Amino acid sequence: MEKKYDAAMLITKYRNGTANADERLLVEAFMLIDLEDKHTLPDEESLQLHTAQIGKNLKAHIGYNEHATKKRANRIHTLIRSPFVRAVAVLAIVVSASLIVIKLKNEIRAPTTDTEVFKQVMEVVPGKNRAYVKTADGHTIDLNGKQNTIHAGEDIAYQDGTVVWSPQNTVEANAMNELHTPKGGNYTVILSDGTRVTLNAESKLSYPNRFNPSERSVLLEGEAFFEVRPVLKSGKRIPFSVKTKSQEIHVLGTAFNVTDYKNEKLAKTTLINGSVRVKLVGSATSQLLSPGQEARISDNAITTVTVDTSVALDWKNGMISFNDENLVTIMKKIERWYDIDVEFQNIDPQMRFGGSVSKYKNLSDVLRRLELTGDVKFIIKGRRLIVTK
C-alpha cells in the first residue's frame, strides 16, 4: 500500500528532530534542490506567484490526504506563511517526478514506496575514470579507475610510472593501439609526441606506439579534446591529423575539441587556440578555423560559426551543458555519461533546452534542471529512463 504523509506534520517532525530516516530524506530532497548554486531564498514575487499552487503540489508530492480535516489543511496554510516553509514548498513544485512518482490514472507506473524510488534514483550515479586498451599485439587491458591518464610509447604506463603493458613480441611501428571509453567513462592518453588527448564517454582513439617521423595521425570515434604538441624536424613542423567518419582535421600545434559520434548526424570541431583546417572526408571541401570558431558538418556540408568555446569544453571541465539543444541531443549526452538507455513517450523530442549542471551529480539532479521548464518529466526504471510529458 502506498505510504501517505501529512505535509504539515512531516515538516514539523523534521524541524523538531523527530522525523525518521525516510521522512528526513523526503523533506531534504525538497529543500536542497539547487541550494548549492543559490545563496538566497526565492524572492517574494516568486513566492507569491506560486502560492496558489503550493497546497496542490504538496499534496501531489508529499502524499497529503485529500480527505484530511479542514483543521489540518489550515495548519498547512499557516506553515506556508513562514519564509522557511514557503521556500520548501516552492521548491517542491519543481521536484522531479523521478524522485517521488505518485500513482495517477493512465500514467506510467513506478515503484510504490518513496524509499524504493529514492534507492532506485540514487543508484544511477555519474560516470568516472573508466577505459580499456586494446593493444597492437591483441591484448585487452582494463585501466585502473583510480588513475586517469596513461602514457603511450614502447610501453603503456600510468603517470606514476606503473607499467600497464609491454609488448611480448615485436610490434610494427605503424601498428595501432585503441583506447576505449565505455558509457560512463572518461580517460586521457599522452601520446608518444607529448600530445594530450582526453576522451569523453563512449569514444575510441586509435594511435601508434610511436609516430612516423614525417607525420602524426590518429583515428577518433566519439568526442575528445586535443592539446597537440608542436614537433619540429629539420626546422619544419611535423603535421598532426585527426580522422573521423566525416572529417579530417589537419593541425600544426593547437588545442581543439572534436565531436563525431557514429550515431549522430552532426559532427563538430571547435578551435580553442592555434589553427586547424577541417576537411570533409572524400571531398576537397575544407574550412580553415580561427580560435573561437566551430566547424559543423551535417549532410556532407561544412558550416563555420563563432561560438563560446567554453561550452564545447564543459564536458571536460566537469559540466553537462544544454546550449539551446533539442531533447534528442541532450539525452544522448546523458545516456552516454550515466550509462543508461533513454526512451521517449508522448513527447516532442525536438523541444529545446538551455542550461548546465555538474556532471558529477546523480542523474536525478540533472533531470530536475530539465524539469524546471514544466514541459518534460522523467521516470527512472532501473537503468532505463523514460522521457514524457
C-alpha positions in Angstrom: 0.0 0.0 0.0 1.3 3.5 -0.9 2.5 5.4 2.1 0.8 8.7 2.8 2.3 11.7 4.6 0.7 14.6 6.3 2.7 17.6 4.9 2.3 19.8 8.0 3.2 17.0 10.4 6.1 15.9 8.2 7.7 19.4 8.2 7.0 19.8 12.0 8.8 16.5 12.7 11.7 17.5 10.6 12.1 20.8 12.4 11.9 19.3 15.9 14.2 16.4 15.1 11.6 13.5 15.4 11.4 12.6 11.7 12.7 9.1 10.8 15.3 8.5 8.1 12.8 8.1 5.3 11.0 11.3 6.4 14.2 13.3 6.6 15.2 12.1 3.2 11.9 13.2 1.7 12.0 16.7 3.2 15.7 17.2 2.3 15.0 16.2 -1.3 12.6 19.1 -1.5 14.8 21.6 0.5 18.1 21.1 -1.2 17.2 21.4 -4.9 19.6 23.9 -6.4 20.6 25.4 -3.0 24.2 24.5 -3.7 24.0 27.0 -6.6 21.9 29.7 -4.9 22.7 31.6 -1.7 19.4 33.3 -1.1 15.8 32.1 -0.7 13.3 32.7 -3.6 12.2 36.4 -3.7 8.8 37.5 -2.5 7.4 37.9 -6.0 8.3 34.4 -6.9 6.7 33.1 -3.7 3.5 35.0 -4.4 3.4 33.7 -8.0 3.4 30.1 -6.9 1.4 30.4 -3.6 -1.8 29.2 -5.4 -0.1 26.0 -6.4 1.7 25.2 -3.2 -1.0 23.3 -1.5 -1.8 21.3 -4.6 1.8 20.4 -5.2 2.5 19.5 -1.6 -0.5 17.1 -1.8 0.8 15.6 -5.0 4.4 15.2 -4.0 4.2 14.5 -0.3 1.0 12.5 -0.4 -1.2 14.7 1.7 -4.6 13.0 2.1 -7.4 14.8 0.2 -9.9 13.8 2.9 -7.9 15.3 5.8 -9.8 17.6 8.1 -10.2 21.3 7.5 -8.2 22.0 10.6 -5.3 20.1 9.2 -5.4 21.9 5.9 -5.4 25.2 7.8 -2.2 24.1 9.6 -0.5 23.7 6.2 -1.7 27.1 5.2 -0.3 28.6 8.4 3.0 26.9 8.0 3.3 28.2 4.4 3.3 31.7 5.7 6.8 31.2 7.2 9.7 32.0 4.7 11.4 28.7 5.5 8.4 26.5 4.7 7.3 28.6 1.8 10.8 28.2 0.2 10.4 24.4 0.8 7.0 24.5 -0.8 8.1 26.5 -3.9 11.0 24.1 -4.4 8.6 21.2 -4.0 6.6 22.5 -7.0 9.6 21.7 -9.3 10.8 18.5 -7.7 11.4 15.8 -10.3 8.7 13.2 -10.7 11.6 10.7 -10.9 12.1 11.3 -7.1 8.6 10.7 -5.9 6.2 9.2 -8.6 2.6 9.3 -7.5 0.3 6.7 -8.9 -2.1 8.5 -11.4 -4.5 7.3 -14.0 -3.2 6.5 -17.4 0.4 7.3 -16.4 3.4 5.0 -16.4 3.7 3.2 -13.1 6.8 3.4 -10.9 7.9 1.8 -7.6 5.2 2.0 -5.0 7.1 3.5 -2.0 9.1 6.6 -1.5 12.1 4.6 -0.2 12.0 2.4 -3.2 12.0 5.4 -5.6 14.9 7.1 -3.7 17.0 3.9 -3.8 16.4 3.5 -7.5 17.3 7.1 -8.3 20.4 7.2 -6.2 21.7 4.1 -7.8 22.1 6.0 -11.1 25.4 7.7 -10.3 27.6 9.7 -12.7 30.4 8.3 -14.7 34.1 8.2 -13.7 37.6 7.3 -14.9 36.8 4.1 -16.9 38.6 2.8 -20.0 40.3 -0.1 -21.5 43.1 -0.5 -24.1 43.2 -2.9 -27.0 46.9 -3.3 -27.7 48.6 -3.8 -31.1 49.5 -7.3 -30.1 45.9 -8.3 -29.4 45.6 -7.8 -25.6 42.7 -6.1 -23.9 43.6 -4.3 -20.6 41.1 -2.7 -18.2 42.6 0.5 -16.9 42.6 1.5 -13.2 39.8 3.8 -12.3 41.9 5.4 -9.5 44.2 6.7 -12.3 43.0 9.0 -15.1 46.0 9.1 -17.6 48.2 6.7 -19.5 51.4 7.4 -21.4 51.9 5.8 -24.8 55.4 4.7 -26.0 57.3 1.5 -26.2 55.3 0.6 -23.1 52.0 1.8 -21.8 52.2 3.2 -18.3 50.3 5.3 -15.7 51.5 8.7 -14.7 53.1 7.3 -11.6 55.3 5.0 -13.8 53.5 1.8 -13.2 53.6 -0.2 -16.5 50.3 -1.3 -17.9 51.6 -3.2 -20.9 54.9 -4.1 -22.5 54.8 -5.9 -25.9 55.9 -9.5 -25.6 56.6 -9.7 -29.4 57.9 -7.3 -32.0 55.2 -4.8 -32.9 55.2 -3.0 -36.2 55.9 0.7 -35.9 52.6 1.7 -37.5 50.5 -0.8 -35.6 47.7 0.9 -33.7 46.6 0.6 -30.1 43.0 1.6 -29.2 41.9 3.5 -26.1 38.2 2.9 -25.5 36.0 4.7 -23.0 32.6 3.0 -22.4 29.4 4.7 -21.4 30.0 6.4 -18.1 33.8 6.7 -18.7 36.5 9.4 -19.3 40.2 8.9 -19.7 43.3 10.7 -21.0 46.3 9.4 -23.0 49.6 11.3 -23.5 50.8 10.2 -26.9 54.5 9.5 -27.7 55.0 13.0 -29.1 53.6 14.6 -25.9 50.2 15.4 -27.3 47.5 15.0 -24.7 44.1 13.6 -25.7 41.1 13.3 -23.3 38.3 11.1 -24.3 34.6 11.6 -23.4 32.3 8.7 -22.8 31.7 6.1 -25.4 34.6 7.1 -27.6 37.6 5.4 -29.2 41.1 6.7 -30.1 43.4 4.6 -32.3 47.0 5.7 -32.1 50.5 4.1 -32.7 53.1 3.4 -30.0 55.5 5.7 -32.0 54.6 8.1 -34.7 56.0 8.1 -38.2 58.9 10.6 -38.4 57.2 12.6 -41.1 53.6 12.6 -40.0 51.4 12.1 -36.9 47.9 10.7 -37.4 45.2 9.2 -35.1 41.7 8.0 -35.6 38.7 9.1 -33.5 35.2 7.8 -32.9 33.1 9.9 -30.4 34.4 13.0 -28.6 37.9 14.1 -27.5 39.8 17.2 -26.5 43.3 17.5 -28.1 46.2 19.5 -26.9 48.7 19.0 -29.8 52.4 19.5 -29.0 54.3 21.1 -31.8 57.2 18.9 -33.1 60.0 20.1 -35.4 62.1 18.1 -37.8 64.9 19.9 -39.7 63.3 23.2 -38.7 59.9 22.2 -40.1 56.8 21.4 -38.1 55.5 17.8 -38.4 51.8 18.0 -39.0 49.2 16.3 -36.8 45.9 14.9 -38.2 42.7 13.5 -36.7 40.5 11.4 -38.9 36.8 10.6 -38.0 34.0 9.2 -40.0 33.1 12.6 -41.6 36.1 14.9 -41.3 39.9 15.2 -41.4 41.5 17.8 -39.1 45.0 19.0 -40.0 46.9 20.6 -37.2 50.3 22.2 -36.6 50.1 22.8 -32.9 46.9 23.8 -31.1 44.0 22.9 -28.8 40.7 21.9 -30.1 37.6 19.7 -29.4 36.2 17.1 -31.8 32.7 15.6 -31.6 31.8 12.9 -34.2 29.8 10.0 -32.8 28.7 7.3 -35.2 25.0 7.5 -34.1 24.8 11.3 -34.6 24.4 13.2 -37.8 26.2 16.4 -36.6 30.0 16.5 -36.3 31.8 19.4 -34.8 35.4 20.7 -34.4 35.8 23.6 -32.0 39.1 25.5 -32.1 40.4 26.9 -28.8 43.7 28.2 -29.9 46.1 27.8 -32.8 44.9 26.9 -36.3 43.3 23.9 -37.9 41.9 23.0 -41.3 38.8 20.8 -41.3 38.2 18.8 -44.5 35.2 16.7 -45.5 36.0 13.0 -45.9 36.0 12.1 -49.6 35.8 15.7 -50.7 38.1 18.6 -51.4 35.9 20.9 -49.4 37.6 22.4 -46.3 37.5 25.2 -43.9 40.3 27.0 -42.1 39.4 27.8 -38.5 40.5 30.6 -36.3 40.3 30.5 -32.4 36.7 30.8 -31.3 35.3 29.2 -34.4 33.5 25.9 -34.8 33.1 23.8 -38.0 29.9 21.9 -38.2 29.4 19.0 -40.6 26.0 17.7 -41.5 24.6 16.2 -44.7 28.1 16.3 -46.3 28.4 20.1 -45.9 30.6 22.3 -43.7 29.4 25.5 -42.0 31.5 27.7 -39.7 30.2 29.6 -36.8 31.7 31.7 -34.0 30.9 30.1 -30.6 31.6 30.3 -26.9 34.4 27.8 -26.7 33.9 27.2 -23.0 30.6 25.4 -23.8 32.4 22.9 -26.0 34.8 22.1 -23.1 32.1 21.9 -20.4 32.3 18.1 -20.5 36.0 18.1 -19.9 35.6 20.7 -17.1 33.0 18.7 -15.2 29.8 20.0 -16.6 26.9 18.8 -18.8 25.6 21.7 -20.9 22.4 22.2 -22.8 23.1 25.1 -25.2 19.7 25.5 -26.8 19.8 21.9 -27.8 17.0 19.5 -28.5 15.9 16.6 -26.2 17.5 14.0 -28.5 20.9 15.6 -28.3 20.7 16.2 -24.6 19.5 12.7 -23.8 22.4 11.2 -25.8 24.8 13.1 -23.6 23.0 11.9 -20.5 22.8 8.4 -21.9 26.5 8.1 -22.5 27.6 9.6 -19.2 25.2 7.8 -16.9 25.3 4.5 -18.9 21.5 4.3 -19.3 19.0 3.7 -22.1 16.6 6.5 -23.0 13.1 6.1 -24.3 10.7 8.9 -25.5 7.0 8.5 -24.9 4.3 11.0 -26.0 6.7 14.0 -26.2 8.3 16.1 -28.9 12.0 15.1 -28.9 12.8 18.3 -30.8 12.0 20.5 -27.7 14.9 22.7 -26.9 16.6 23.5 -23.6 19.4 25.6 -22.2 21.4 25.4 -19.0 24.1 23.4 -17.3 24.7 21.2 -14.3 27.7 19.4 -12.8 28.4 16.0 -14.4 29.4 14.6 -11.1 25.8 14.9 -9.7 23.5 11.9 -9.6 21.1 11.6 -12.5 18.2 12.9 -10.6 19.9 16.3 -10.1 20.4 16.7 -13.8 16.8 15.7 -14.6 15.5 18.3 -12.1 17.1 21.1 -14.0 15.3 20.0 -17.2 12.0 19.6 -15.3 12.2 23.3 -14.2 10.5 24.2 -17.5 7.4 22.1 -16.6 7.3 20.7 -20.1 9.0 17.4 -19.5 9.1 14.7 -16.9 11.3 11.7 -16.3 10.7 8.2 -14.9 13.6 6.0 -13.9 13.2 2.2 -14.1 16.5 0.6 -13.3 18.9 1.8 -16.0 16.0 2.9 -18.3 15.0 6.5 -18.4 11.5 7.3 -19.8 11.1 10.9 -21.1 7.5 12.0 -21.2 5.1 14.9 -20.6 
